[in-house]
Amino acid sequence: MADGDKEQTPAQIPPDRRHELHQELPVDFPDPFFRSLHRIIRFAIRVLAVLMVAVILWGVGDVIYIIYDRLITPPFLLLSINDIFYTFGAFMAVLIAVEIFINIRLYLGTNVFPVQLVVATALMAIARKVIVLDFDTLTPMYLIGIAATTLALGVTYWLLRQGNQYQEWDD
C-alpha cells in the first residue's frame, strides 16, 4: 500500500472530504438541502432516544408490578412456573428496549448503522419469544418459522463476528 493509500481516521480526513466517508446522515454533507434534512432526521432520532428511555422506565415499572402482582396472589409469595416465564418475558422486553436504545445512541454517535448490534438485538428478541412460547397453542409451522428465524439470525451474527474479528473495537 502506498503512502497516499493509508487508511485514515475521520479526524485525519480534511473537512472538505469528510462527506465521502460511509456515513448514513453526515452533518457536513456538501449539499445544504440534504444537510438540513440530515439534521432534522438526527433530531427525530434524538426524540426517539428520549422516548425509548421512557419506554424502558415504563417497562421496569411493569416488571415491578408483575412481580408484586404474582407474589400477592394466592398462594402468597409463591411463583408458579408460568409466573416465572411471564416475568422472564417482561425482563427480556426491557432488555430488548435497552438494546434498541444502545442502537440509537451508537447510530447518533457514529453516523454508521450498527448492523452487528441490530442483528444481536433481533437475536435477543427471538430468544425472548422462545422463552415465553406457549407450547399448548403452538402450530408446527409457527415453531418451524421461529427455528428458521433463530438459525438465520445466529448464522448472520456469526458471519458478522467473523468479518469483524480483526477490528480493534468489537462488541
C-alpha positions in Angstrom: 0.0 0.0 0.0 1.4 3.4 -1.0 1.7 6.3 1.5 -1.2 8.0 -0.2 -3.4 4.9 0.3 -3.1 4.7 4.1 -6.4 4.3 5.9 -7.2 7.5 7.8 -9.5 8.1 10.8 -12.3 10.6 10.3 -10.4 13.2 12.3 -7.4 12.9 9.9 -9.5 13.4 6.8 -9.7 17.1 5.6 -13.1 18.7 6.3 -13.9 19.1 2.6 -13.6 15.3 2.1 -15.4 14.0 5.2 -18.7 13.7 3.4 -17.0 10.9 1.4 -16.9 8.7 4.4 -19.5 6.0 4.7 -22.0 7.8 6.9 -25.7 7.5 7.0 -26.5 11.1 7.9 -23.4 13.2 7.7 -23.8 16.7 9.2 -21.2 18.1 6.8 -22.8 16.9 3.6 -21.9 19.4 0.7 -25.5 19.9 -0.4 -27.2 22.4 2.1 -30.6 20.9 1.4 -29.6 17.4 2.3 -27.5 18.7 5.2 -30.6 20.3 6.7 -32.7 17.2 6.1 -29.9 15.1 7.8 -30.1 17.5 10.8 -33.9 17.1 11.0 -33.6 13.3 10.9 -30.9 13.4 13.6 -33.2 15.5 15.8 -36.0 13.0 15.2 -33.6 10.2 16.3 -32.8 12.1 19.5 -36.6 12.3 20.2 -36.8 8.6 19.6 -33.9 8.1 22.1 -35.8 10.1 24.8 -39.0 8.1 24.1 -37.0 4.8 24.3 -35.8 5.8 27.8 -39.4 6.5 28.8 -40.4 3.0 27.4 -37.5 1.4 29.4 -38.6 3.2 32.6 -42.2 2.1 32.0 -41.0 -1.4 31.4 -39.1 -1.5 34.6 -42.3 -0.3 36.4 -44.2 -3.1 34.6 -41.7 -5.7 35.7 -42.0 -4.5 39.3 -45.8 -4.6 39.1 -45.8 -8.1 37.6 -43.6 -9.5 40.3 -45.7 -7.7 43.0 -49.0 -8.9 41.5 -47.8 -12.5 41.2 -46.4 -12.6 44.8 -49.6 -11.2 46.4 -51.9 -13.6 44.5 -52.7 -16.8 46.5 -50.7 -18.8 47.2 -48.8 -15.8 48.7 -45.1 -15.4 48.0 -45.0 -18.3 45.6 -44.5 -18.2 41.9 -45.6 -20.9 39.5 -43.5 -21.9 36.5 -45.9 -19.9 34.3 -45.4 -16.8 36.6 -41.6 -17.2 36.3 -41.8 -17.4 32.5 -44.1 -14.4 32.3 -41.7 -12.5 34.5 -38.8 -13.6 32.3 -40.7 -12.3 29.3 -41.1 -8.9 30.9 -37.4 -8.7 31.8 -36.4 -9.6 28.3 -38.7 -7.0 26.8 -37.0 -4.3 29.0 -33.5 -5.6 28.0 -34.5 -5.5 24.3 -35.6 -1.9 24.8 -32.2 -1.2 26.3 -30.5 -2.8 23.3 -32.6 -0.6 21.0 -31.6 2.5 22.9 -27.9 1.5 22.5 -28.5 1.1 18.8 -30.0 4.6 18.7 -27.1 6.0 20.7 -24.5 4.3 18.5 -26.2 5.5 15.4 -26.2 9.1 16.6 -22.6 8.9 17.9 -21.0 7.3 14.8 -23.3 8.1 11.9 -22.9 4.5 10.8 -25.7 1.9 11.1 -24.5 -0.7 13.7 -25.5 -3.8 11.8 -24.0 -6.3 14.2 -25.7 -4.8 17.2 -29.1 -4.7 15.3 -28.7 -8.4 14.5 -27.8 -9.2 18.1 -30.9 -7.2 19.3 -33.1 -9.2 16.9 -31.5 -12.4 18.2 -32.3 -11.3 21.7 -35.9 -10.6 20.7 -36.3 -14.0 19.1 -34.7 -15.6 22.2 -37.4 -13.8 24.3 -40.0 -15.2 22.0 -38.6 -18.7 22.5 -38.5 -18.3 26.3 -42.2 -17.4 26.5 -43.6 -19.8 23.9 -46.8 -21.5 24.9 -46.4 -25.0 23.6 -50.1 -25.8 24.1 -51.2 -23.3 21.4 -48.2 -23.7 19.0 -48.6 -24.9 15.5 -45.8 -26.9 13.8 -45.4 -24.2 11.1 -45.0 -21.5 13.7 -42.3 -23.5 15.5 -40.5 -24.1 12.2 -40.7 -20.4 11.5 -39.2 -19.5 14.9 -36.5 -22.1 14.4 -35.6 -20.8 10.9 -35.5 -17.2 12.1 -33.3 -18.2 15.0 -30.9 -20.1 12.8 -30.8 -17.3 10.2 -30.1 -14.7 12.8 -27.5 -16.9 14.5 -25.6 -17.6 11.3 -25.8 -13.9 10.3 -24.4 -12.8 13.7 -21.6 -15.4 13.5 -20.7 -14.2 10.0 -20.6 -10.6 11.1 -18.4 -11.6 14.0 -16.1 -13.4 11.7 -15.8 -10.4 9.5 -15.1 -8.1 12.4 -12.7 -10.3 14.4 -9.7 -8.3 13.4 -11.1 -4.9 14.1 -9.8 -3.0 17.2 -13.2 -2.1 18.6 -15.6 -5.1 18.7 -18.7 -5.7 20.8 
